[in-house]
């Protein structure tokens, strides 16, 4: 079967068809331009959504509205806790990069990824990561005691909701990328020291450079 020249195929990018950046038009071109402006490249996750750019736009708006209500460090900790449980290398690398650049030394981030309960985090950080992980693993296992425990640590109900929303939203994005076979961009190899890169690669391996 002949394949249209405007479609890129192959497992390195995704299991489905994607639109090459140099042939993108309309909404796809806008998606690629926005991602390129932010990341410096057209990422594999952007290409994964190239057949449904409106879905990516809706996700970006939803996640942005969740993130806007949260302290950034708290958002990133909740996100990597969710991504670790989801075994999403892509999201671990993306959000681990933010934590490494702004909040945690590489060795501290490795400790958090390995076992956040034994990494020297304060009680609030541990409880937030516990809740995010529990939402991903089995949301029906979240109890009133979990919520009351966070209240006792000083979180408001709105702040607790933010953590739950961040973890639940991560399920959509991480699962979509991994089900599509989207590999983390090979450029991540140059952004982390080897030990941290290995710690953050919890699922699919990186794409070739």
C-alpha positions, 0 to 999 in steps of 0.5 A, spaced: 500 500 500 502 506 497 503 511 503 502 519 502 509 523 502 505 528 507 505 522 513 511 520 517 511 513 519 515 508 524 515 506 531 521 511 533 516 517 532 509 514 534 505 507 532 500 512 528 501 517 522 504 523 524 505 530 520 512 532 518 513 539 521 515 542 514 509 540 511 504 542 517 499 547 515 493 550 519 492 548 526 498 543 526 502 548 524 500 553 530 501 547 534 508 546 532 510 553 532 508 554 539 511 548 542 518 550 538 517 556 541 517 553 548 522 547 547 526 549 541 524 544 537 518 540 535 517 535 540 515 528 539 509 529 543 507 534 539 507 530 533 503 525 536 497 529 537 498 532 530 492 528 527 488 532 533 491 538 534 484 541 537 485 535 543 492 537 544 489 545 545 484 542 550 489 539 554 494 544 554 488 549 556 486 544 562 492 543 564 494 550 564 488 552 568 490 546 574 497 549 574 495 556 575 492 555 581 498 551 584 505 553 587 510 550 581 514 546 586 508 543 588 505 542 581 512 538 579 512 534 585 505 531 584 506 530 577 513 526 577 509 522 583 504 521 578 508 520 572 513 515 576 507 511 577 504 511 570 511 509 568 512 515 563 519 516 561 517 522 557 513 526 563 518 524 568 524 527 564 520 533 562 518 535 569 524 532 572 528 537 568 524 543 571 525 540 578 532 539 577 533 546 574 529 550 579 528 546 585 532 540 587 540 538 586 541 532 581 542 528 587 536 530 591 532 529 585 534 522 584 533 521 591 526 523 590 525 519 584 527 513 588 523 513 594 520 520 596 518 518 603 526 517 604 528 523 601 528 528 606 522 532 603 518 535 609 511 532 611 507 536 606 511 534 600 511 527 602 503 527 603 502 531 596 506 525 592 503 520 596 496 522 594 498 523 587 501 516 587 494 514 590 490 517 585 494 514 579 494 507 582 487 506 584 483 513 585 477 508 589 483 507 595 483 514 596 479 515 603 477 521 608 483 519 612 487 521 606 484 528 605 483 529 613 491 528 613 492 533 608 488 538 612 491 537 618 498 539 615 495 545 613 492 544 606 485 547 604 480 543 600 482 547 594 489 545 594 487 538 595 483 538 589 489 541 585 493 535 587 488 530 585 486 534 578 494 534 577 495 527 578 488 525 574 490 530 568 497 527 568 493 520 567 490 522 560 497 525 557 502 520 559 497 514 557 496 517 551 503 518 549 505 511 551 499 508 548 501 511 541 508 509 542 511 516 543 518 516 545 521 521 549 526 526 545 533 524 544 535 531 546 534 529 553 540 525 553 544 532 553 540 535 559 541 530 564 547 527 568 547 519 566 545 517 573 539 522 573 537 520 566 537 513 568 533 514 574 528 518 570 527 513 564 522 509 568 518 506 562 519 507 554 527 509 552 529 515 549 528 516 541 535 516 538 538 523 537 
